């Protein structure tokens, strides 16, 4: 089966939704040599497509982004394994899903203890002092005499 | 120029002015001040058609704003025109991915924080606002707590966002209750409002019926907060927590804060509005929220506005106390021991009931301040004579001397406000600890949670007869903690006194440091000290037997004190007695021991923070690690769905 795909260089980690990528070549022809499912493909390219310098692709026919892994090189052809990236591919679909965040950069709860936060071993001491105190000096004190008397 | 900006976190990937985290407003906006919300965006990345700008201005009239597109609604209003200090309501719900920048112009006493505020009755409504999570699927009912005017009339304003009807793309519509969503007016003295839940309608479909009694004046209702309409009667009879959207009926996770009492049933609510004395606001299910009392589930006992302190006026009859300076005392001692003085025979005659003249002197203590400032005016008077038995020793020309009439009184040393450093969990134990060093009482660790956000008053009470003192820490009018101490320094007068005085010093040496490890060593030294003290006392009295007895007594006492301190070493870190206290710091010091974090600068963007916030995934930015996710992704295969879920549960960057 022949396909047309766009080839990219992806600079982001697989856990990044909006990946930083640059388009290397668009509308590149290839053929599917083997597929388990639409999310896992083996694609056959001509070497002159420059696919050997790419690690990411978009296949419009499947509406998916794929991670590309180099496979067998046979003469002027190369097989690349393509594994779908659902995190980026389906953002517009799953982003409306309900979730409960365990950790979040934008929705941190200041009432919940963060047990990942590292602490310095030595605590900081802050002192707040009342302005008024006692003055046990020769002039600041007094004596109380208790006597038997009327 | 704006005075204050709300905290914004710049999103480097967007050109928007910033993203507001959870924020709250605390303070007063006065007449003529402006509260401006600007650049209110409903922004969905990649979809420019959903970007709206909104401008809301709050001055001296009610202001209501609404963004109708996509059903995102924002209200802001000031419900009471005569008193512009109170921000009566901010209601925002179902606003995904809200981007907002806020500018305060000419605002007075405004503080801001990305963190919740501890509730108190005074700023209760403001606190309610602070607890709203603008990013979650909450809608909130805010009901203004009626407050009294000078003539007893209570003004009120109710914003009812609970309603039922049809939910359309432009928001709420076709709702019978909507027309009366905002109500304000005045309640004559004795008039009341109460709620009670409609039986059989529970939880997500909670319906609260309203009961009123008495006379209401100036009733007005509004659908938009701008246009108000007069109403001859209370214009609604229930609130209903249910909404319907284009997909059908659904409920919201609801945060319900009301300052109008909600009773368990109609019978109780009816009694309340009928002014039945058997039912008061305190019987309301939401009384803890109304009053701000905690623990919120404990309704036993009665509430007190503040601690009630005793006021004792203790008068001496056979013994008298005088506040003297050193000149006066020295002159008195000279006369008592001077057998050649002309008045000697007169003195002896006046003191016939005593074996020796000195026996009439029963106690002498040094106090590290002017005791008259504690005892207070009217409780002491200038004394010309110090009466020793029947002999009046003339103080004229011998310094100053005041007779204590009533040995009572206290003195406030001042107030410290305990404020949070982080406005988060880090402000509490074990991450922040609070200690207090109290002169003459010692150093103690305080339960920080009891003092946070409060003004803590330090008050001393003294007992001139025992030389003891109590230092109390008073917060919000309540005595939170108090500590005993020894403030007066006992001055030895005879052998017995001297031995006790020495023991007191030894007690200080052993117990004051509170260190069990040194206790036995201290015992040896203390025994020696006791012996010396006893010997010293004996020499003063001229008897060797007494010296030995003093030494033995001192040693026995020391041993007992030592064992006592071994068993109780961890109960105090101070509490010294007598003169040694005077060498220690003489001010009350509050020590905050704060654990400092050492996280990398990008900690939050890389790891986030504990959240436990519910919402749609696109509400979140930066790092997101889901605790659970109800994945809806139409075109993904089952394997991709599992992979996606695994990624979201493991943590992703949005």
HADDOCK unambig.tbl for C-alpha pairs under 7 A between the chains (distance, minus, plus):
assign (segid A and resid 15 and name CA) (segid B and resid 647 and name CA) 6.79 0.50 0.50
assign (segid A and resid 15 and name CA) (segid B and resid 652 and name CA) 4.74 0.50 0.50
assign (segid A and resid 15 and name CA) (segid B and resid 653 and name CA) 6.15 0.50 0.50
assign (segid A and resid 16 and name CA) (segid B and resid 652 and name CA) 5.77 0.50 0.50
assign (segid A and resid 16 and name CA) (segid B and resid 653 and name CA) 4.66 0.50 0.50
assign (segid A and resid 16 and name CA) (segid B and resid 654 and name CA) 6.31 0.50 0.50
assign (segid A and resid 17 and name CA) (segid B and resid 652 and name CA) 6.97 0.50 0.50
assign (segid A and resid 17 and name CA) (segid B and resid 653 and name CA) 5.95 0.50 0.50
assign (segid A and resid 17 and name CA) (segid B and resid 654 and name CA) 5.22 0.50 0.50
assign (segid A and resid 18 and name CA) (segid B and resid 654 and name CA) 6.46 0.50 0.50
assign (segid A and resid 86 and name CA) (segid B and resid 640 and name CA) 6.07 0.50 0.50
assign (segid A and resid 86 and name CA) (segid B and resid 644 and name CA) 6.01 0.50 0.50
assign (segid A and resid 87 and name CA) (segid B and resid 644 and name CA) 5.96 0.50 0.50
assign (segid A and resid 93 and name CA) (segid B and resid 633 and name CA) 5.26 0.50 0.50
assign (segid A and resid 93 and name CA) (segid B and resid 634 and name CA) 6.79 0.50 0.50
assign (segid A and resid 94 and name CA) (segid B and resid 631 and name CA) 6.42 0.50 0.50
assign (segid A and resid 94 and name CA) (segid B and resid 632 and name CA) 5.35 0.50 0.50
assign (segid A and resid 94 and name CA) (segid B and resid 633 and name CA) 4.73 0.50 0.50
assign (segid A and resid 95 and name CA) (segid B and resid 616 and name CA) 6.70 0.50 0.50
assign (segid A and resid 95 and name CA) (segid B and resid 617 and name CA) 4.91 0.50 0.50
assign (segid A and resid 95 and name CA) (segid B and resid 618 and name CA) 5.05 0.50 0.50
assign (segid A and resid 96 and name CA) (segid B and resid 616 and name CA) 5.15 0.50 0.50
assign (segid A and resid 96 and name CA) (segid B and resid 617 and name CA) 5.83 0.50 0.50
assign (segid A and resid 96 and name CA) (segid B and resid 618 and name CA) 6.24 0.50 0.50
assign (segid A and resid 97 and name CA) (segid B and resid 616 and name CA) 5.30 0.50 0.50
assign (segid A and resid 97 and name CA) (segid B and resid 617 and name CA) 5.91 0.50 0.50
assign (segid A and resid 97 and name CA) (segid B and resid 630 and name CA) 6.00 0.50 0.50
assign (segid A and resid 97 and name CA) (segid B and resid 631 and name CA) 5.37 0.50 0.50
assign (segid A and resid 97 and name CA) (segid B and resid 632 and name CA) 5.43 0.50 0.50
assign (segid A and resid 98 and name CA) (segid B and resid 615 and name CA) 5.48 0.50 0.50
assign (segid A and resid 98 and name CA) (segid B and resid 616 and name CA) 4.46 0.50 0.50
assign (segid A and resid 98 and name CA) (segid B and resid 617 and name CA) 6.32 0.50 0.50
assign (segid A and resid 98 and name CA) (segid B and resid 629 and name CA) 6.01 0.50 0.50
assign (segid A and resid 98 and name CA) (segid B and resid 630 and name CA) 5.40 0.50 0.50
assign (segid A and resid 99 and name CA) (segid B and resid 614 and name CA) 5.72 0.50 0.50
assign (segid A and resid 99 and name CA) (segid B and resid 615 and name CA) 5.67 0.50 0.50
assign (segid A and resid 99 and name CA) (segid B and resid 616 and name CA) 6.01 0.50 0.50
assign (segid A and resid 99 and name CA) (segid B and resid 617 and name CA) 6.33 0.50 0.50
assign (segid A and resid 99 and name CA) (segid B and resid 626 and name CA) 6.51 0.50 0.50
assign (segid A and resid 99 and name CA) (segid B and resid 628 and name CA) 5.67 0.50 0.50
assign (segid A and resid 99 and name CA) (segid B and resid 629 and name CA) 4.11 0.50 0.50
assign (segid A and resid 99 and name CA) (segid B and resid 630 and name CA) 5.98 0.50 0.50
assign (segid A and resid 100 and name CA) (segid B and resid 612 and name CA) 5.99 0.50 0.50
assign (segid A and resid 100 and name CA) (segid B and resid 613 and name CA) 5.49 0.50 0.50
assign (segid A and resid 100 and name CA) (segid B and resid 614 and name CA) 4.27 0.50 0.50
assign (segid A and resid 100 and name CA) (segid B and resid 615 and name CA) 6.52 0.50 0.50
assign (segid A and resid 100 and name CA) (segid B and resid 626 and name CA) 5.73 0.50 0.50
assign (segid A and resid 100 and name CA) (segid B and resid 627 and name CA) 5.55 0.50 0.50
assign (segid A and resid 100 and name CA) (segid B and resid 628 and name CA) 5.40 0.50 0.50
assign (segid A and resid 100 and name CA) (segid B and resid 629 and name CA) 6.37 0.50 0.50
assign (segid A and resid 101 and name CA) (segid B and resid 611 and name CA) 5.78 0.50 0.50
assign (segid A and resid 101 and name CA) (segid B and resid 612 and name CA) 5.16 0.50 0.50
assign (segid A and resid 101 and name CA) (segid B and resid 613 and name CA) 5.32 0.50 0.50
assign (segid A and resid 101 and name CA) (segid B and resid 614 and name CA) 6.27 0.50 0.50
assign (segid A and resid 101 and name CA) (segid B and resid 624 and name CA) 6.60 0.50 0.50
assign (segid A and resid 101 and name CA) (segid B and resid 625 and name CA) 5.81 0.50 0.50
assign (segid A and resid 101 and name CA) (segid B and resid 626 and name CA) 4.28 0.50 0.50
assign (segid A and resid 101 and name CA) (segid B and resid 627 and name CA) 5.42 0.50 0.50
assign (segid A and resid 102 and name CA) (segid B and resid 610 and name CA) 5.82 0.50 0.50
assign (segid A and resid 102 and name CA) (segid B and resid 611 and name CA) 5.37 0.50 0.50
assign (segid A and resid 102 and name CA) (segid B and resid 612 and name CA) 5.19 0.50 0.50
assign (segid A and resid 102 and name CA) (segid B and resid 625 and name CA) 5.47 0.50 0.50
assign (segid A and resid 102 and name CA) (segid B and resid 626 and name CA) 5.07 0.50 0.50
assign (segid A and resid 102 and name CA) (segid B and resid 627 and name CA) 4.71 0.50 0.50
assign (segid A and resid 103 and name CA) (segid B and resid 608 and name CA) 5.43 0.50 0.50
assign (segid A and resid 103 and name CA) (segid B and resid 609 and name CA) 4.98 0.50 0.50
assign (segid A and resid 103 and name CA) (segid B and resid 610 and name CA) 4.43 0.50 0.50
assign (segid A and resid 103 and name CA) (segid B and resid 611 and name CA) 4.98 0.50 0.50
assign (segid A and resid 103 and name CA) (segid B and resid 624 and name CA) 5.79 0.50 0.50
assign (segid A and resid 103 and name CA) (segid B and resid 625 and name CA) 5.05 0.50 0.50
assign (segid A and resid 103 and name CA) (segid B and resid 626 and name CA) 6.89 0.50 0.50
assign (segid A and resid 104 and name CA) (segid B and resid 608 and name CA) 4.40 0.50 0.50
assign (segid A and resid 104 and name CA) (segid B and resid 609 and name CA) 5.36 0.50 0.50
assign (segid A and resid 104 and name CA) (segid B and resid 610 and name CA) 6.55 0.50 0.50
assign (segid A and resid 104 and name CA) (segid B and resid 611 and name CA) 5.80 0.50 0.50
assign (segid A and resid 104 and name CA) (segid B and resid 623 and name CA) 5.35 0.50 0.50
assign (segid A and resid 104 and name CA) (segid B and resid 624 and name CA) 4.59 0.50 0.50
assign (segid A and resid 104 and name CA) (segid B and resid 625 and name CA) 6.41 0.50 0.50
assign (segid A and resid 105 and name CA) (segid B and resid 604 and name CA) 5.44 0.50 0.50
assign (segid A and resid 105 and name CA) (segid B and resid 605 and name CA) 5.47 0.50 0.50
assign (segid A and resid 105 and name CA) (segid B and resid 608 and name CA) 3.84 0.50 0.50
assign (segid A and resid 105 and name CA) (segid B and resid 609 and name CA) 6.04 0.50 0.50
assign (segid A and resid 105 and name CA) (segid B and resid 621 and name CA) 6.55 0.50 0.50
assign (segid A and resid 105 and name CA) (segid B and resid 622 and name CA) 5.19 0.50 0.50
assign (segid A and resid 105 and name CA) (segid B and resid 623 and name CA) 5.08 0.50 0.50
assign (segid A and resid 105 and name CA) (segid B and resid 624 and name CA) 6.71 0.50 0.50
assign (segid A and resid 106 and name CA) (segid B and resid 21 and name CA) 6.75 0.50 0.50
assign (segid A and resid 106 and name CA) (segid B and resid 620 and name CA) 5.92 0.50 0.50
assign (segid A and resid 106 and name CA) (segid B and resid 621 and name CA) 5.55 0.50 0.50
assign (segid A and resid 106 and name CA) (segid B and resid 622 and name CA) 6.43 0.50 0.50
assign (segid A and resid 107 and name CA) (segid B and resid 611 and name CA) 5.83 0.50 0.50
assign (segid A and resid 107 and name CA) (segid B and resid 613 and name CA) 6.79 0.50 0.50
assign (segid A and resid 107 and name CA) (segid B and resid 620 and name CA) 6.93 0.50 0.50
assign (segid A and resid 108 and name CA) (segid B and resid 608 and name CA) 6.85 0.50 0.50
assign (segid A and resid 108 and name CA) (segid B and resid 609 and name CA) 4.79 0.50 0.50
assign (segid A and resid 108 and name CA) (segid B and resid 610 and name CA) 5.49 0.50 0.50
assign (segid A and resid 108 and name CA) (segid B and resid 611 and name CA) 4.46 0.50 0.50
assign (segid A and resid 109 and name CA) (segid B and resid 610 and name CA) 5.93 0.50 0.50
assign (segid A and resid 109 and name CA) (segid B and resid 611 and name CA) 4.73 0.50 0.50
assign (segid A and resid 110 and name CA) (segid B and resid 115 and name CA) 6.48 0.50 0.50
assign (segid A and resid 110 and name CA) (segid B and resid 424 and name CA) 4.58 0.50 0.50
assign (segid A and resid 110 and name CA) (segid B and resid 425 and name CA) 6.06 0.50 0.50
assign (segid A and resid 111 and name CA) (segid B and resid 424 and name CA) 5.63 0.50 0.50
assign (segid A and resid 111 and name CA) (segid B and resid 425 and name CA) 5.15 0.50 0.50
assign (segid A and resid 112 and name CA) (segid B and resid 425 and name CA) 6.33 0.50 0.50
assign (segid A and resid 112 and name CA) (segid B and resid 610 and name CA) 5.99 0.50 0.50
assign (segid A and resid 113 and name CA) (segid B and resid 425 and name CA) 5.85 0.50 0.50
assign (segid A and resid 114 and name CA) (segid B and resid 609 and name CA) 6.47 0.50 0.50
assign (segid A and resid 114 and name CA) (segid B and resid 610 and name CA) 5.87 0.50 0.50
assign (segid A and resid 117 and name CA) (segid B and resid 597 and name CA) 6.84 0.50 0.50
assign (segid A and resid 117 and name CA) (segid B and resid 599 and name CA) 6.42 0.50 0.50
assign (segid A and resid 118 and name CA) (segid B and resid 597 and name CA) 5.63 0.50 0.50
assign (segid A and resid 118 and name CA) (segid B and resid 598 and name CA) 5.71 0.50 0.50
assign (segid A and resid 118 and name CA) (segid B and resid 599 and name CA) 5.85 0.50 0.50
assign (segid A and resid 119 and name CA) (segid B and resid 595 and name CA) 6.44 0.50 0.50
assign (segid A and resid 119 and name CA) (segid B and resid 596 and name CA) 5.64 0.50 0.50
assign (segid A and resid 119 and name CA) (segid B and resid 597 and name CA) 4.05 0.50 0.50
assign (segid A and resid 119 and name CA) (segid B and resid 598 and name CA) 5.45 0.50 0.50
assign (segid A and resid 120 and name CA) (segid B and resid 595 and name CA) 6.77 0.50 0.50
assign (segid A and resid 120 and name CA) (segid B and resid 596 and name CA) 5.61 0.50 0.50
assign (segid A and resid 120 and name CA) (segid B and resid 597 and name CA) 5.72 0.50 0.50
assign (segid A and resid 120 and name CA) (segid B and resid 598 and name CA) 6.02 0.50 0.50
assign (segid A and resid 123 and name CA) (segid B and resid 593 and name CA) 5.93 0.50 0.50
assign (segid A and resid 123 and name CA) (segid B and resid 594 and name CA) 5.22 0.50 0.50
assign (segid A and resid 123 and name CA) (segid B and resid 595 and name CA) 4.54 0.50 0.50
assign (segid A and resid 123 and name CA) (segid B and resid 596 and name CA) 6.09 0.50 0.50
assign (segid A and resid 124 and name CA) (segid B and resid 593 and name CA) 5.70 0.50 0.50
assign (segid A and resid 124 and name CA) (segid B and resid 594 and name CA) 4.99 0.50 0.50
assign (segid A and resid 124 and name CA) (segid B and resid 595 and name CA) 6.25 0.50 0.50
assign (segid A and resid 124 and name CA) (segid B and resid 596 and name CA) 6.57 0.50 0.50
assign (segid A and resid 125 and name CA) (segid B and resid 591 and name CA) 6.50 0.50 0.50
assign (segid A and resid 125 and name CA) (segid B and resid 592 and name CA) 5.51 0.50 0.50
assign (segid A and resid 125 and name CA) (segid B and resid 593 and name CA) 4.75 0.50 0.50
assign (segid A and resid 125 and name CA) (segid B and resid 594 and name CA) 6.25 0.50 0.50
assign (segid A and resid 126 and name CA) (segid B and resid 591 and name CA) 5.71 0.50 0.50
assign (segid A and resid 126 and name CA) (segid B and resid 592 and name CA) 5.00 0.50 0.50
assign (segid A and resid 126 and name CA) (segid B and resid 593 and name CA) 6.67 0.50 0.50
assign (segid A and resid 127 and name CA) (segid B and resid 589 and name CA) 6.46 0.50 0.50
assign (segid A and resid 127 and name CA) (segid B and resid 590 and name CA) 5.54 0.50 0.50
assign (segid A and resid 127 and name CA) (segid B and resid 591 and name CA) 4.59 0.50 0.50
assign (segid A and resid 127 and name CA) (segid B and resid 592 and name CA) 6.25 0.50 0.50
assign (segid A and resid 128 and name CA) (segid B and resid 589 and name CA) 5.79 0.50 0.50
assign (segid A and resid 128 and name CA) (segid B and resid 590 and name CA) 5.09 0.50 0.50
assign (segid A and resid 128 and name CA) (segid B and resid 591 and name CA) 6.56 0.50 0.50
assign (segid A and resid 129 and name CA) (segid B and resid 587 and name CA) 6.85 0.50 0.50
assign (segid A and resid 129 and name CA) (segid B and resid 588 and name CA) 5.97 0.50 0.50
assign (segid A and resid 129 and name CA) (segid B and resid 589 and name CA) 4.45 0.50 0.50
assign (segid A and resid 129 and name CA) (segid B and resid 590 and name CA) 6.19 0.50 0.50
assign (segid A and resid 130 and name CA) (segid B and resid 414 and name CA) 6.04 0.50 0.50
assign (segid A and resid 130 and name CA) (segid B and resid 415 and name CA) 6.83 0.50 0.50
assign (segid A and resid 130 and name CA) (segid B and resid 416 and name CA) 6.81 0.50 0.50
assign (segid A and resid 130 and name CA) (segid B and resid 587 and name CA) 6.32 0.50 0.50
assign (segid A and resid 130 and name CA) (segid B and resid 588 and name CA) 5.65 0.50 0.50
assign (segid A and resid 130 and name CA) (segid B and resid 589 and name CA) 6.50 0.50 0.50
assign (segid A and resid 132 and name CA) (segid B and resid 413 and name CA) 5.57 0.50 0.50
assign (segid A and resid 132 and name CA) (segid B and resid 414 and name CA) 6.67 0.50 0.50
assign (segid A and resid 132 and name CA) (segid B and resid 587 and name CA) 6.67 0.50 0.50
assign (segid A and resid 133 and name CA) (segid B and resid 413 and name CA) 6.75 0.50 0.50
assign (segid A and resid 133 and name CA) (segid B and resid 586 and name CA) 5.41 0.50 0.50
assign (segid A and resid 133 and name CA) (segid B and resid 587 and name CA) 4.32 0.50 0.50
assign (segid A and resid 133 and name CA) (segid B and resid 588 and name CA) 6.87 0.50 0.50
assign (segid A and resid 134 and name CA) (segid B and resid 368 and name CA) 6.39 0.50 0.50
assign (segid A and resid 134 and name CA) (segid B and resid 369 and name CA) 6.06 0.50 0.50
assign (segid A and resid 134 and name CA) (segid B and resid 586 and name CA) 5.14 0.50 0.50
assign (segid A and resid 134 and name CA) (segid B and resid 587 and name CA) 6.56 0.50 0.50
assign (segid A and resid 135 and name CA) (segid B and resid 368 and name CA) 5.84 0.50 0.50
assign (segid A and resid 135 and name CA) (segid B and resid 369 and name CA) 5.81 0.50 0.50
assign (segid A and resid 135 and name CA) (segid B and resid 586 and name CA) 6.95 0.50 0.50
assign (segid A and resid 136 and name CA) (segid B and resid 368 and name CA) 3.97 0.50 0.50
assign (segid A and resid 136 and name CA) (segid B and resid 369 and name CA) 6.13 0.50 0.50
assign (segid A and resid 136 and name CA) (segid B and resid 582 and name CA) 6.02 0.50 0.50
assign (segid A and resid 140 and name CA) (segid B and resid 368 and name CA) 6.43 0.50 0.50
assign (segid A and resid 140 and name CA) (segid B and resid 369 and name CA) 5.29 0.50 0.50
assign (segid A and resid 140 and name CA) (segid B and resid 370 and name CA) 6.75 0.50 0.50
assign (segid A and resid 141 and name CA) (segid B and resid 367 and name CA) 5.41 0.50 0.50
assign (segid A and resid 141 and name CA) (segid B and resid 368 and name CA) 4.24 0.50 0.50
assign (segid A and resid 141 and name CA) (segid B and resid 369 and name CA) 4.06 0.50 0.50
assign (segid A and resid 141 and name CA) (segid B and resid 370 and name CA) 5.53 0.50 0.50
assign (segid A and resid 142 and name CA) (segid B and resid 323 and name CA) 6.67 0.50 0.50
assign (segid A and resid 142 and name CA) (segid B and resid 324 and name CA) 6.19 0.50 0.50
assign (segid A and resid 142 and name CA) (segid B and resid 325 and name CA) 5.58 0.50 0.50
assign (segid A and resid 142 and name CA) (segid B and resid 366 and name CA) 5.87 0.50 0.50
assign (segid A and resid 142 and name CA) (segid B and resid 367 and name CA) 5.37 0.50 0.50
assign (segid A and resid 142 and name CA) (segid B and resid 368 and name CA) 6.68 0.50 0.50
assign (segid A and resid 142 and name CA) (segid B and resid 369 and name CA) 6.22 0.50 0.50
assign (segid A and resid 142 and name CA) (segid B and resid 370 and name CA) 5.68 0.50 0.50
assign (segid A and resid 142 and name CA) (segid B and resid 371 and name CA) 7.00 0.50 0.50
assign (segid A and resid 143 and name CA) (segid B and resid 323 and name CA) 5.67 0.50 0.50
assign (segid A and resid 143 and name CA) (segid B and resid 324 and name CA) 5.15 0.50 0.50
assign (segid A and resid 143 and name CA) (segid B and resid 325 and name CA) 6.02 0.50 0.50
assign (segid A and resid 143 and name CA) (segid B and resid 364 and name CA) 6.90 0.50 0.50
assign (segid A and resid 143 and name CA) (segid B and resid 365 and name CA) 5.56 0.50 0.50
assign (segid A and resid 143 and name CA) (segid B and resid 366 and name CA) 4.51 0.50 0.50
assign (segid A and resid 143 and name CA) (segid B and resid 367 and name CA) 6.01 0.50 0.50
assign (segid A and resid 144 and name CA) (segid B and resid 321 and name CA) 6.42 0.50 0.50
assign (segid A and resid 144 and name CA) (segid B and resid 322 and name CA) 5.47 0.50 0.50
assign (segid A and resid 144 and name CA) (segid B and resid 323 and name CA) 4.66 0.50 0.50
assign (segid A and resid 144 and name CA) (segid B and resid 324 and name CA) 6.10 0.50 0.50
assign (segid A and resid 144 and name CA) (segid B and resid 364 and name CA) 5.70 0.50 0.50
assign (segid A and resid 144 and name CA) (segid B and resid 365 and name CA) 5.31 0.50 0.50
assign (segid A and resid 144 and name CA) (segid B and resid 366 and name CA) 6.43 0.50 0.50
assign (segid A and resid 145 and name CA) (segid B and resid 321 and name CA) 5.45 0.50 0.50
assign (segid A and resid 145 and name CA) (segid B and resid 322 and name CA) 5.12 0.50 0.50
assign (segid A and resid 145 and name CA) (segid B and resid 323 and name CA) 6.52 0.50 0.50
assign (segid A and resid 145 and name CA) (segid B and resid 363 and name CA) 5.88 0.50 0.50
assign (segid A and resid 145 and name CA) (segid B and resid 364 and name CA) 4.66 0.50 0.50
assign (segid A and resid 145 and name CA) (segid B and resid 365 and name CA) 6.73 0.50 0.50
assign (segid A and resid 146 and name CA) (segid B and resid 319 and name CA) 6.71 0.50 0.50
assign (segid A and resid 146 and name CA) (segid B and resid 320 and name CA) 5.68 0.50 0.50
assign (segid A and resid 146 and name CA) (segid B and resid 321 and name CA) 4.50 0.50 0.50
assign (segid A and resid 146 and name CA) (segid B and resid 322 and name CA) 6.60 0.50 0.50
assign (segid A and resid 146 and name CA) (segid B and resid 361 and name CA) 6.27 0.50 0.50
assign (segid A and resid 146 and name CA) (segid B and resid 362 and name CA) 5.41 0.50 0.50
assign (segid A and resid 146 and name CA) (segid B and resid 363 and name CA) 4.67 0.50 0.50
assign (segid A and resid 146 and name CA) (segid B and resid 364 and name CA) 6.08 0.50 0.50
assign (segid A and resid 147 and name CA) (segid B and resid 319 and name CA) 5.53 0.50 0.50
assign (segid A and resid 147 and name CA) (segid B and resid 320 and name CA) 5.53 0.50 0.50
assign (segid A and resid 147 and name CA) (segid B and resid 321 and name CA) 6.51 0.50 0.50
assign (segid A and resid 147 and name CA) (segid B and resid 360 and name CA) 5.62 0.50 0.50
assign (segid A and resid 147 and name CA) (segid B and resid 361 and name CA) 4.58 0.50 0.50
assign (segid A and resid 147 and name CA) (segid B and resid 362 and name CA) 5.13 0.50 0.50
assign (segid A and resid 147 and name CA) (segid B and resid 363 and name CA) 6.74 0.50 0.50
assign (segid A and resid 147 and name CA) (segid B and resid 388 and name CA) 6.21 0.50 0.50
assign (segid A and resid 148 and name CA) (segid B and resid 318 and name CA) 5.91 0.50 0.50
assign (segid A and resid 148 and name CA) (segid B and resid 319 and name CA) 4.36 0.50 0.50
assign (segid A and resid 148 and name CA) (segid B and resid 320 and name CA) 6.35 0.50 0.50
assign (segid A and resid 148 and name CA) (segid B and resid 360 and name CA) 5.26 0.50 0.50
assign (segid A and resid 148 and name CA) (segid B and resid 361 and name CA) 6.62 0.50 0.50
assign (segid A and resid 148 and name CA) (segid B and resid 362 and name CA) 6.74 0.50 0.50
assign (segid A and resid 148 and name CA) (segid B and resid 388 and name CA) 5.84 0.50 0.50
assign (segid A and resid 148 and name CA) (segid B and resid 389 and name CA) 5.56 0.50 0.50
assign (segid A and resid 149 and name CA) (segid B and resid 318 and name CA) 5.67 0.50 0.50
assign (segid A and resid 149 and name CA) (segid B and resid 319 and name CA) 5.36 0.50 0.50
assign (segid A and resid 149 and name CA) (segid B and resid 320 and name CA) 6.18 0.50 0.50
assign (segid A and resid 149 and name CA) (segid B and resid 387 and name CA) 5.08 0.50 0.50
assign (segid A and resid 149 and name CA) (segid B and resid 388 and name CA) 4.90 0.50 0.50
assign (segid A and resid 149 and name CA) (segid B and resid 389 and name CA) 4.11 0.50 0.50
assign (segid A and resid 149 and name CA) (segid B and resid 390 and name CA) 6.50 0.50 0.50
assign (segid A and resid 150 and name CA) (segid B and resid 317 and name CA) 6.59 0.50 0.50
assign (segid A and resid 150 and name CA) (segid B and resid 318 and name CA) 5.83 0.50 0.50
assign (segid A and resid 150 and name CA) (segid B and resid 319 and name CA) 6.80 0.50 0.50
assign (segid A and resid 150 and name CA) (segid B and resid 320 and name CA) 6.96 0.50 0.50
assign (segid A and resid 150 and name CA) (segid B and resid 387 and name CA) 6.21 0.50 0.50
assign (segid A and resid 150 and name CA) (segid B and resid 389 and name CA) 6.63 0.50 0.50
